Amino acid sequence: KTVHSYFIIFKDTKLCNHLKQEFNPAEPNMVWASDFTYIKVNGVWFYLCIIMDLFSRKIISRNISNKADSNLIMSTFNNAYNKRNSPTGFMFHTDRGTQYTAVPFRKLLDKFNVVQSFSKKGYPFDNACCESFFKYLKKEECNRKNYHSIGELKLSLFEYIEVFYNLKRSHYSLGLMTPNEKELVFYEH
């Protein structure tokens, strides 16, 4: 099929908001949310894609690229999917960016029986958890540094996400537990 025919198919496909700001699922791997942000390295923009499990607010996958395209989200998704032992039937919520509405990505989600959910157009509150994560990532980490290489950026993101955010950052929405603690408590019971 041509790109034009994909556009026609896509245009007729409804982009539903199944999540409806229900940000507190009952268990892990019920709802994942994703978004992109951009970070400058030596005067060049790089794009960070994250996937968050809304149950624990844990960042379960991240990836960086010099292109904000569907390949970036597909590799980030595949990484999360493999790390989380190939769950099925969960919801994947995002904004309506072209990376998430691209036919190859939508087919990937269909292949794994994942329900896709989209924020209302131009309404960031529908993806508030990811938006909030990026706000604090930039405020507490990225905006305080000048990155001279992609290696510096990757190390900075690893330290912020894995060493601080997932391990030490408590959340009011989690009863003051960290993302890692929230999942640990769930799996111990």
C-alpha positions as CSV (number, residue, x, y, z in Angstrom):
1,K,0.0,0.0,0.0
2,T,1.1,3.6,-0.6
3,V,1.6,6.1,2.1
4,H,-1.6,7.8,0.9
5,S,-3.7,4.7,1.4
6,Y,-2.3,4.3,5.0
7,F,-3.3,7.9,5.7
8,I,-6.8,7.2,4.5
9,I,-7.0,4.1,6.7
10,F,-5.6,6.0,9.6
11,K,-7.8,9.0,9.1
12,D,-10.9,6.8,9.4
13,T,-9.5,5.1,12.6
14,K,-10.9,6.7,15.8
15,L,-8.3,7.8,18.3
16,C,-10.1,7.0,21.5
17,N,-9.1,8.0,25.0
18,H,-9.7,4.8,26.9
19,L,-7.7,5.9,30.0
20,K,-9.8,9.0,30.8
21,Q,-7.3,10.2,33.4
22,E,-7.6,7.0,35.5
23,F,-4.0,7.1,36.5
24,N,-4.1,4.5,39.2
25,P,-4.5,1.0,37.8
26,A,-4.8,-1.9,40.4
27,E,-1.6,-3.8,39.4
28,P,1.5,-3.5,37.2
29,N,1.3,-4.0,33.4
30,M,-2.3,-2.8,33.1
31,V,-1.5,0.6,31.8
32,W,1.7,2.0,30.3
33,A,2.1,5.6,29.3
34,S,4.7,7.1,27.0
35,D,5.9,10.5,25.7
36,F,8.9,12.2,24.2
37,T,11.0,15.2,25.3
38,Y,14.1,16.9,23.8
39,I,17.4,17.6,25.3
40,K,20.3,19.5,23.8
41,V,23.8,17.9,23.6
42,N,26.6,20.1,22.3
43,G,24.1,22.3,20.4
44,V,22.2,19.4,18.9
45,W,18.8,18.2,19.9
46,F,18.3,14.6,21.0
47,Y,15.0,13.0,21.8
48,L,14.2,11.0,24.9
49,C,11.3,8.5,24.8
50,I,10.1,7.0,28.1
51,I,7.6,4.4,29.0
52,M,6.0,4.5,32.5
53,D,4.0,1.8,34.2
54,L,1.2,3.9,35.7
55,F,0.7,1.5,38.6
56,S,4.0,2.4,40.2
57,R,5.0,5.4,38.1
58,K,8.2,3.4,37.3
59,I,10.1,4.3,34.1
60,I,10.3,0.8,32.6
61,S,12.1,1.8,29.4
62,R,13.9,4.7,27.9
63,N,15.7,5.4,24.7
64,I,17.5,8.3,23.1
65,S,17.8,9.2,19.4
66,N,18.6,12.1,17.2
67,K,15.3,11.5,15.5
68,A,11.8,11.6,17.1
69,D,10.3,9.0,14.9
70,S,8.3,5.8,15.2
71,N,11.6,3.7,15.2
72,L,12.4,5.4,18.5
73,I,9.1,4.5,20.1
74,M,9.1,1.0,18.6
75,S,12.6,0.2,20.1
76,T,11.6,1.7,23.4
77,F,8.4,-0.3,23.4
78,N,10.1,-3.6,22.5
79,N,12.6,-3.0,25.3
80,A,9.8,-2.5,27.9
81,Y,7.8,-5.4,26.5
82,N,10.8,-7.8,26.9
83,K,11.8,-6.4,30.4
84,R,8.2,-7.0,31.6
85,N,8.0,-10.6,30.4
86,S,5.7,-10.0,27.4
87,P,2.5,-9.0,29.0
88,T,-0.7,-8.9,26.8
89,G,-4.0,-7.1,26.9
90,F,-2.7,-4.0,28.6
91,M,-3.4,-0.4,27.7
92,F,-0.8,1.9,26.1
93,H,-1.6,5.6,26.5
94,T,0.1,8.5,24.7
95,D,-0.6,11.8,23.1
96,R,-1.5,11.9,19.4
97,G,2.0,12.4,18.1
98,T,2.8,11.0,14.7
99,Q,5.3,8.5,16.3
100,Y,2.4,6.9,18.2
101,T,-0.2,7.1,15.4
102,A,2.2,5.6,12.7
103,V,0.9,2.5,11.1
104,P,4.0,0.3,11.9
105,F,3.7,1.2,15.6
106,R,-0.1,0.6,15.7
107,K,0.5,-2.8,14.0
108,L,3.1,-3.7,16.6
109,L,0.6,-3.0,19.4
110,D,-2.1,-5.0,17.6
111,K,0.4,-7.9,17.3
112,F,0.7,-8.0,21.1
113,N,-3.0,-7.5,21.8
114,V,-2.3,-4.0,23.3
115,V,-5.2,-1.5,23.6
116,Q,-4.0,1.9,22.4
117,S,-5.4,5.0,24.1
118,F,-4.8,8.6,23.1
119,S,-5.1,11.9,25.0
120,K,-7.5,14.5,23.6
121,K,-5.9,16.7,21.0
122,G,-3.8,19.5,22.6
123,Y,-4.7,18.4,26.2
124,P,-1.5,17.4,28.1
125,F,-3.5,16.7,31.3
126,D,-4.6,13.4,29.8
127,N,-0.9,12.3,30.0
128,A,-0.1,14.1,33.2
129,C,2.1,11.4,34.7
130,C,4.6,11.5,31.8
131,E,4.4,15.3,31.6
132,S,5.1,15.6,35.3
133,F,8.1,13.2,35.0
134,F,9.6,15.3,32.3
135,K,9.0,18.5,34.2
136,Y,11.1,17.2,37.2
137,L,13.7,15.5,35.0
138,K,14.5,18.8,33.3
139,K,14.2,20.9,36.5
140,E,16.3,18.6,38.7
141,E,18.7,17.2,36.2
142,C,18.9,18.2,32.5
143,N,18.4,22.0,32.8
144,R,21.2,22.1,35.4
145,K,23.8,20.6,33.0
146,N,25.5,21.2,29.7
147,Y,26.0,17.9,27.9
148,H,29.1,17.6,25.7
149,S,28.4,14.1,24.4
150,I,25.6,11.6,24.1
151,G,27.5,9.4,26.6
152,E,27.3,12.2,29.2
153,L,23.5,12.4,28.6
154,K,23.0,8.7,28.8
155,L,24.9,8.5,32.1
156,S,22.9,11.5,33.5
157,L,19.6,9.9,32.5
158,F,20.6,6.5,34.0
159,E,21.6,8.1,37.3
160,Y,18.4,10.2,37.4
161,I,16.0,7.5,36.4
162,E,17.5,4.3,37.8
163,V,19.4,5.6,40.9
164,F,17.1,8.5,41.9
165,Y,13.6,8.4,40.4
166,N,12.8,4.7,40.4
167,L,14.7,3.9,43.6
168,K,14.5,7.0,45.9
169,R,11.8,9.4,44.7
170,S,8.7,9.0,46.8
171,H,5.2,9.9,45.4
172,Y,2.2,11.1,47.2
173,S,0.0,9.1,44.7
174,L,1.9,6.0,45.8
175,G,1.4,6.6,49.6
176,L,4.9,8.0,49.7
177,M,6.5,4.9,48.3
178,T,9.0,4.9,45.5
179,P,8.2,3.3,42.2
180,N,10.4,0.3,43.0
181,E,8.9,0.0,46.5
182,K,5.3,0.1,45.1
183,E,6.0,-2.9,42.8
184,L,7.9,-4.8,45.5
185,V,5.0,-4.5,47.9
186,F,2.6,-5.6,45.2
187,Y,4.6,-8.7,44.3
188,E,5.3,-9.7,47.9
189,H,1.6,-9.9,48.7
